[in-house]
Amino acid sequence: MNTEATPDEAALHALAEQVGAALQDHHLMLATAESCTGGWIAKMITDIPGCSSWFDCGIAAYSYEAKQALLGVRPETLTEHGAVSRETVMEMVSGALVTSGASIAVAVTGIAGPTGGTPDKPVGTVWIGWKRRGGYPKAELFHFDGDRDAVRRQTVSAALQGLLKLAG
């Protein structure tokens, strides 16, 4: 379970600035593939002046069809494992690198609520994946607490923190 406080806009902005500095230092270009955050990670990044030197693109893919068409997620993956799964986020993050000019990517998929949860995947269940071009994807499961806004804020924060580690 996540025990951190839900980050506010200033905390997310500061984290995005740190990610930008790390990406710039290592000459990396970023792509995002977002489901439950709907482009919030990309928004935090594009709020930073000069981000065009380290941000390539962001894809917000909510539907199964969009995940397949824009990110190359296989229909079998979605049928067998669902949109909120390790398998799906790994294909999302890999697809973001295939369809972009980026060298590093992050992908998120989850159940922000207030509805959509199941006993196996309750509200607050989020998978985040990270990958550098030429490397293997890494995925991590999170269980965030709070309402829809809190779950999404915590997802953005965790995604950015993971990018900071991977970029370093």
Sequence and secondary structure as in RCSB ss.txt:
>XXXX:A:sequence
MNTEATPDEAALHALAEQVGAALQDHHLMLATAESCTGGWIAKMITDIPGCSSWFDCGIAAYSYEAKQALLGVRP
ETLTEHGAVSRETVMEMVSGALVTSGASIAVAVTGIAGPTGGTPDKPVGTVWIGWKRRGGYPKAELFHFDGDRDA
VRRQTVSAALQGLLKLAG
>XXXX:A:secstr
   S    HHHHHHHHHHHHHHHHHTT  EEEEESTTTTHHHHHHHTSTTGGGTEEEEEE  SHHHHHHHH   H
HHHHHH SSSHHHHHHHHHHHHHTSS SEEEEEEE  SSS   SSS TTEEEEEEEETTS  EEEEEE  SSHHH
HHHHHHHHHHHHHHHHH 
